[in-house]
Amino acid sequence: MTELELKYGCNPNQKPAKVFVESEELPFEVLNGKPGYINLLDALNGWQLVRELREVSKLPAAASFKHVSPAGAAVGIPLDDILKKIYFAEGEELSPQAAAYVRARGADRMSSYGDFAILSDECDESTANYLKHEVSDGIIAPSYSPKALEILKSKRKGNYLVLKMNENFKPESLERKQVFGVTFEQLRNDIKISADCLKDIPTKNKNFSDAAKLDLLIALITLKYTQSNSVCYAKGGQAIGIGAGQQSRVHCTRLAGNKADFWFLRQSPQVLNLPFKSDIKRPDRDNAIDVYIGNESEDLLEGDNWKNIFTERPEKFSDAEKKSWLKNFKGVSLASDAFFPFGDNIERARKSGVEFIAQSGGSIRDDNVIETCDKYNIAMAMTHIRLFHH
């Protein structure tokens, strides 16, 4: 048996803490820093996610994990100038692996603050240089270039956690965990997600573009490693809104839809042209943008509050302006980890530009869900696969 002592468990009072395997070596190597319990939960769940994204897309993949759910996931498709700007990658020559991580990190920058970075391919200098300027707890990848490792080891005063994953590791088919002294055992969720999942299309609109198929597969694989209930909006090779751990599915759809709306609103002229002071740090800028777009904008712009962030007082982003901008939001894909029980989920999804859906099906109200999709000419596939994750 090989084991590794951890700083503590989920909380500092939960000591001692360790991880171990009974029959083999641990599937990862610590190259720098000291891992924590949640760090490793993020790393090992995230590694499975990006490995499956890599397999289905044939592109480098990345995820940004927080508290055992992805804040973002993506594949290495080049970024346009607007995305580079809102993701803080202007003027950068991004490798495909770097592009994947920049997309994953940028989907929900508020949630990605202090993330664990997950890479499917070697961490190169391009990716490490981007990470150098971000607040992050650690990274896992199958390998590192010498320069990338040097950069990462300099983060967090030399304490940045760097893990090297054994990409040939295959876990046992059965997995176990304990809760309150009771051991649970189940078959590991090794179900394969592929384009075959999208063949059953009960809606009148049966047309899925190649881009939509890729986005739906990205969303489904992301959900496989997201705490349930969960839904995922995706566009352009990346998740743009993930709702995790909600007891009500429509609340999950609203939460993730609001995140997707914020992602698109960040690309509006009102946000792109905000007159930030040059010395404002990235997290402070992210917070200001989130408040500016949200319902608390009056607090940000009230009195002299704005002077700490902006060179001049910006105009308020009115509800009418937001609504007008969101009318341009189209071509979005949405996946769910289980069936939609009511058409209200579809009603909310279409407000965030959803034109393509993948969900398990199997509700007694499937007819109502299909009818609602048909009302908005949305193409929907039933995967007949449930992806609960806990």
Disulfide bonds with the S-S distance in Angstrom:
none
